[in-house]
Structure formats: structure tokens, C-alpha cells
Amino acid sequence: MSADFTRYSCQIALPGFSESTQKLLQQSKVLIVGAGGLGCPAAQYMAAAGVGTLGIADFDTISISNLHRQVLYTPADAGLKKVAIACERLHKQNPDIKLVPYDIKITSDNVIDILQQYDLVLDGTDNFETRYLLNDAAVLLGKPLVYGAIYQFEGQVAVWNVRNTDGAFSPNYRDLFPEVDATQIPNCAEGGVIPTLAGIIGCMQANEAIKYITQTGELLSGKILILDAQTLQSRIIKIGSVTKIKISRLKETINTPTISVAELKKGIKENLFELIDVRTERERDEFDIGGTYIPLIELEDHLDYFSGNGTKVLYCATGKRSADAVKVIKQTYPDANVFSLDGGLIAWDQ
């Protein structure tokens, strides 16, 4: 065995594996979108396994409240860019692979140009807009997409858009979830998530990616695995062998107007803004910075509130839920003067 393959000797020893199989990994290019709870373990294991090129896309910063599941980072990294720290740590783990950082938000304007450079895409995102965008771009480009999602104690894994032997493609995300109202589904900040679940699902995603690249095992294609972390019971639901959804174009990304903490604090002193808290009641009871309380899950019932005059700034813990809220408002009232607090109350505290 060549010296280059010494670190991979245990996987090369697997039945069905060989040095030529390892070369498939070395020649592969995988894009991971989202360097958070799922992206961290997935990236670590794919880097360790010798995937030749890993693209890491994330425009967010590291937060203390996420460290329980984002295992690439430490408290000293708080406030730093995820993608920079992730690439630094992964390079130390395996200096022989190529790491490509994308410190940008994936949007309808750039997703095609970025995804077309890779053989496979791994979805480690935590919002529905990007999840649908990645799915649709992967379908248009004919790229397989490894999907993962976690909430509280439940995780999901699937491989979308795999080309079958007859040339047709397997189901994609829209075959299972044609459309989802993000405002009606709590995220991890609201509902919580057990940290080990992120590691389990992220590793399963890496496993599916490695299986696809090396052409070994049976892919989770045309089906979805659902895992209950409390009982460790899992089930696989069959969706079908061929997609029934026609995707012809991308849905344009809505640019969310944001405001910085410094701008908000200055504006509050001058009485320029009206604050809207979109968090849960429990979060508001613990701490708030004032304003009207309209929880995200009830936003649809209060949209008329945003049709009037005045500038309204929506806030939550991290800025993600408030950004979702602003998008919903803008869809109904495009001229509404609404902003999301960039970085949320975490940025306010810092």
C-alpha cells in the first residue's frame, strides 16, 4: 500500500473497497451547505475519509448557544465566521484534501454557479428557503443531494435526485414536502434539539455521501429514514423510485432587510423604530428589549398590523426567525417598512 493511503488502510480493508475505491473519494468534490450541527460532523468524517475537495458554505458566525451541537468550534471562537474556523480545523485534520470556503449566503443568484462545480451536495441548513433552493438547483443540474434535518429528538436522512439506471431521477424534497409554511414550524431555538442527534444525523449524511461516491451499499434513494433519538428506533419510509415533480426554474430568493444592533440602539434613542418580538412566550418571559409581542407562529393572523406607517424592527434570539417573519410580511405587503435585527438578541448582548 502506498504511503498516501496509509491513513485510509482500515477503510481500504473493507469488503468491496480497494485503493481504486479510495481514489474515487480523492477525486470527488462535495459541497456542504451549512457548517452547523449537521455540517460539522459530516465535514469531519468526509475530511477524515479523504474526500478530495470539500466546499463549505456558510455566512453565519459562531454562537455560544450552538456549541452544544456544533462540535468543530470552541468558546474562544464565538463571534468568528463559521466557514473560516471550520476550514482551518478540517485542514489540520487532513492536510491532503482541498478545502474551499464560501463565506456567503447561498441565493438564487449564485446557487447554480456554485453547485455545478461539485459532484454531490450535502444539505446541512436549518431553514426551509435554502433547503428548497438547494433541492431545486440540484434537480436542474442533475446533482444528487444528501438531505438531513433535526428537531428535538427526531432526525431525518435521505438522498434526493439520484439518477436511476434507466436515466430517470429518484424523488426529491418536493416529492415529499411540496411546500412548507416555515412560520408554523418551530426551529431548534424554540423547540430545542438534543445535541447527539446532530452528530448521528450528520454522520449518516456523510455515510450516504461516501456510499454514493464509492458506489457501495444501498443508498437512501427513493426513501427517507426517520430516527427517534429517545428510543433509538428508526423506520424507513419508501417514497417511490421516480420523481413526480417537474422543476423548471428557481424561486427567487427574497432579500431580507436587516438592521444592525448599533443602528437599532441609535434609532431607539431617537424614537425612530417600533420593536416587534417574534420569539416564544418562554423566551420573552426570560428577557426582552421591549416592543410589541407577536410570536412567529401567530404572524399570519397579524399581517395587517404591518400595513401601516412607521418603521418596525423584528427581533428573535439569532435573527433567523425574525428574518423569516420579514419575508412573510414582504410577500403580503412588499412596501412594508420592516427590518430584522441582524444577529438577534445574541448580537445585542455582545
C-alpha positions in Angstrom: 0.0 0.0 0.0 1.3 3.4 -0.9 2.3 5.9 1.8 -0.5 8.2 0.6 -3.1 5.6 1.5 -1.7 4.6 5.0 -4.2 6.7 6.9 -7.0 5.0 4.9 -5.8 1.4 5.4 -8.8 0.4 7.6 -11.4 1.5 5.1 -9.5 0.1 2.2 -9.5 -3.2 4.0 -13.3 -3.3 3.9 -15.0 -5.8 1.6 -15.6 -4.2 -1.7 -13.1 -1.4 -1.0 -9.6 -1.1 -2.6 -7.1 1.6 -3.5 -9.1 2.3 -6.6 -12.2 2.9 -4.4 -10.2 5.3 -2.3 -9.1 7.1 -5.4 -12.8 7.7 -6.2 -13.0 9.6 -2.8 -9.8 11.5 -3.6 -11.2 12.6 -7.0 -14.6 13.6 -5.6 -15.9 17.1 -4.9 -18.6 17.6 -2.3 -20.3 20.8 -1.3 -21.5 21.1 2.3 -24.0 24.0 2.7 -24.3 24.9 6.4 -21.4 24.5 8.8 -23.6 24.0 11.9 -24.9 21.0 13.8 -25.2 18.7 10.8 -22.4 20.2 8.7 -19.7 19.9 11.4 -19.8 16.1 11.9 -20.5 15.5 8.2 -17.5 17.6 7.2 -15.2 16.0 9.8 -15.9 12.4 8.7 -15.7 13.2 5.0 -12.4 15.1 5.5 -11.1 12.1 7.6 -12.3 9.7 4.9 -10.3 11.5 2.2 -12.9 13.3 0.1 -10.6 15.2 -2.3 -12.4 18.6 -2.3 -14.7 19.9 0.3 -16.6 23.1 -0.3 -18.0 24.7 2.9 -20.7 27.3 2.5 -21.9 29.4 5.5 -22.2 33.1 6.1 -23.0 32.9 9.8 -20.9 33.5 12.9 -20.3 31.1 15.8 -22.6 31.5 18.8 -22.2 30.1 22.3 -25.7 28.8 22.4 -24.9 26.5 19.4 -21.7 25.0 20.7 -23.5 22.0 22.3 -24.1 20.6 18.8 -21.5 22.4 16.6 -18.5 20.4 17.6 -15.9 22.0 15.4 -15.9 25.1 17.4 -14.9 26.3 20.9 -16.0 29.2 23.2 -12.9 31.1 22.1 -14.4 31.1 18.5 -17.6 32.9 19.5 -18.3 35.8 17.0 -15.9 34.4 14.4 -17.0 33.2 11.0 -18.0 29.6 10.9 -16.6 28.8 7.5 -13.1 30.2 8.3 -12.8 28.2 11.5 -14.3 25.1 10.0 -11.8 25.1 7.1 -8.9 25.7 9.5 -9.8 22.8 11.7 -10.6 20.4 8.8 -7.2 21.3 7.2 -5.5 20.3 10.4 -7.4 17.1 10.5 -6.4 16.2 6.9 -3.8 18.5 5.2 -4.0 16.4 2.0 -7.6 17.5 1.0 -8.6 20.7 -0.7 -11.0 23.0 1.3 -13.0 25.7 -0.5 -14.6 28.3 1.8 -17.8 30.2 0.7 -18.4 32.9 3.3 -21.6 34.0 1.5 -25.3 33.3 1.7 -26.5 30.8 -0.9 -29.2 32.5 -3.0 -30.9 32.1 -6.3 -28.3 34.4 -7.8 -25.3 32.2 -7.0 -26.5 28.7 -6.3 -26.2 27.4 -9.8 -22.7 28.7 -10.3 -21.5 27.1 -7.0 -23.3 23.8 -7.2 -22.3 23.0 -10.7 -18.6 22.7 -9.6 -19.4 19.7 -7.4 -20.3 16.1 -7.8 -22.7 16.0 -4.8 -24.3 18.4 -2.4 -24.9 17.9 1.3 -27.7 19.9 2.9 -26.8 21.0 6.4 -29.1 24.0 6.5 -31.7 24.9 9.1 -34.2 27.0 7.1 -36.7 26.0 4.5 -36.0 28.7 1.9 -32.4 27.5 1.4 -33.5 23.8 1.7 -35.9 24.2 -1.2 -33.4 26.3 -3.2 -30.7 23.6 -2.9 -33.2 20.9 -3.9 -34.4 22.8 -6.9 -30.9 23.8 -8.1 -29.7 20.1 -7.6 -32.7 18.9 -9.8 -31.9 21.5 -12.5 -28.3 20.5 -12.5 -28.8 16.7 -12.2 -26.8 16.6 -8.9 -27.6 14.2 -6.0 -28.4 15.9 -2.7 -27.9 14.4 0.7 -30.6 15.7 3.0 -30.6 15.8 6.8 -32.9 17.5 9.3 -33.2 17.5 13.1 -35.8 18.8 15.6 -36.0 18.0 19.3 -35.4 14.2 19.4 -36.2 13.3 15.7 -33.9 13.2 12.7 -34.4 12.6 9.0 -31.9 11.5 6.3 -32.5 10.9 2.6 -30.6 11.1 -0.7 -32.6 13.1 -3.3 -32.3 13.3 -7.1 -30.2 10.2 -7.9 -30.1 9.1 -11.5 -31.5 5.6 -11.9 -30.1 3.0 -14.3 -32.9 3.9 -16.8 -31.8 7.6 -16.8 -34.8 8.8 -14.8 -34.2 10.6 -11.4 -35.3 9.5 -8.0 -37.7 11.6 -5.9 -36.5 15.0 -4.5 -37.5 17.0 -1.5 -40.6 18.4 -3.1 -42.0 14.9 -3.8 -42.3 14.5 0.0 -42.9 18.1 1.0 -44.3 20.1 -1.9 -44.4 23.3 0.2 -43.9 24.1 3.9 -45.0 27.2 5.8 -41.8 27.9 7.8 -43.7 30.2 10.2 -45.7 27.3 11.5 -42.8 25.0 12.3 -40.6 25.9 15.4 -36.9 25.7 14.9 -34.2 24.5 17.3 -34.1 27.7 19.3 -37.8 27.4 20.0 -38.3 23.6 20.4 -34.8 22.6 21.3 -32.7 19.7 20.0 -30.6 17.0 21.7 -27.0 17.6 20.6 -26.1 14.0 20.0 -28.9 13.8 17.3 -27.0 16.4 15.2 -23.9 14.1 15.4 -25.9 11.0 14.5 -27.7 12.5 11.5 -24.6 14.4 10.3 -22.6 11.2 10.3 -25.4 9.4 8.5 -25.3 12.1 5.8 -21.5 11.6 5.5 -22.1 7.9 5.2 -24.6 8.3 2.4 -22.2 10.7 0.6 -19.4 8.2 0.9 -21.6 5.3 -0.3 -22.6 7.4 -3.3 -19.1 8.3 -4.3 -17.7 4.8 -3.8 -20.7 3.1 -5.3 -21.0 0.8 -2.3 -24.1 -0.2 -0.2 -27.7 0.7 -0.7 -28.5 4.4 -0.8 -31.4 6.1 0.9 -32.7 7.0 -2.5 -36.4 7.0 -3.1 -37.0 6.7 0.7 -36.4 8.6 3.9 -35.0 7.3 7.2 -36.6 8.7 10.4 -34.8 8.3 13.7 -36.2 8.7 17.3 -33.2 9.5 19.5 -35.1 8.8 22.7 -35.9 5.2 21.8 -33.2 4.7 19.1 -36.0 3.2 16.9 -35.8 4.1 13.2 -38.0 3.4 10.3 -37.5 3.8 6.5 -40.5 5.2 4.5 -40.5 4.4 0.8 -41.4 7.3 -1.4 -41.1 5.8 -4.9 -38.4 5.2 -7.5 -39.0 8.2 -9.8 -39.8 11.8 -9.1 -43.3 13.1 -10.0 -42.4 16.7 -9.6 -41.4 19.0 -12.5 -39.0 21.8 -11.6 -38.2 24.2 -14.4 -36.8 27.2 -12.6 -35.6 28.6 -9.3 -37.7 30.5 -6.9 -36.1 33.9 -6.5 -34.5 34.4 -3.1 -36.1 37.2 -1.1 -33.6 39.7 0.3 -34.3 40.4 3.9 -33.9 44.0 5.0 -31.8 43.9 8.2 -30.6 46.5 10.7 -27.5 46.3 12.9 -27.5 46.5 16.7 -25.7 49.8 16.6 -28.3 51.3 14.2 -31.2 50.0 16.3 -29.8 51.4 19.6 -29.3 54.8 18.0 -32.8 54.7 16.5 -34.4 53.7 19.8 -32.9 56.7 21.5 -34.4 58.9 18.7 -37.7 57.0 18.8 -37.4 56.0 15.1 -38.4 52.4 15.4 -41.1 50.2 16.8 -39.9 46.8 18.1 -41.6 43.5 17.5 -40.6 40.4 19.4 -41.3 37.2 17.4 -39.9 34.7 20.0 -41.8 32.2 22.1 -43.6 33.3 25.3 -41.0 31.4 27.4 -38.1 33.3 25.8 -39.9 36.6 26.3 -40.5 35.9 30.0 -36.8 35.3 30.5 -35.6 38.5 28.7 -36.8 41.1 26.2 -35.8 44.6 24.9 -39.4 45.8 24.8 -41.9 46.3 22.0 -45.0 44.5 20.8 -45.2 40.7 21.2 -46.2 38.8 18.1 -44.8 35.2 18.1 -43.8 33.9 14.8 -46.3 31.1 14.9 -49.1 33.7 15.1 -47.7 36.1 12.5 -50.2 35.2 9.7 -53.0 36.4 11.9 -51.4 39.8 12.4 -50.1 40.7 9.0 -52.4 43.8 8.7 -50.5 45.3 11.6 -47.6 45.8 9.3 -49.5 47.6 6.5 -49.5 50.9 8.3 -46.9 53.6 8.5 -43.8 53.6 10.7 -40.6 51.5 10.7 -40.8 48.2 12.5 -37.8 46.1 13.7 -38.5 42.4 14.4 -36.2 40.5 16.7 -35.6 37.0 18.0 -32.6 35.2 19.6 -30.3 34.9 16.5 -32.1 36.9 13.7 -33.2 33.8 11.8 -36.8 33.7 12.9 -37.2 37.5 12.6 -35.8 37.2 9.0 -38.4 34.6 8.2 -41.1 36.9 9.6 -39.9 39.8 7.5 -40.0 37.6 4.4 -43.6 36.6 5.1 -44.6 40.2 5.7 -42.9 41.4 2.5 -44.7 38.8 0.5 -48.0 40.3 1.6 -47.0 43.9 1.9 -43.9 44.5 -0.4 -43.7 48.2 0.6 -43.9 47.5 4.4 -41.1 49.3 6.2 -39.9 46.3 8.2 -36.4 45.1 9.3 -34.9 42.1 11.0 -32.4 42.7 13.8 -29.1 41.2 12.4 -27.7 38.7 14.8 -30.8 39.0 17.1 -30.5 39.3 20.9 -27.2 37.4 20.9 -25.6 40.2 18.9 -27.5 42.8 21.2 -25.9 41.2 24.3 -22.4 41.0 22.7 
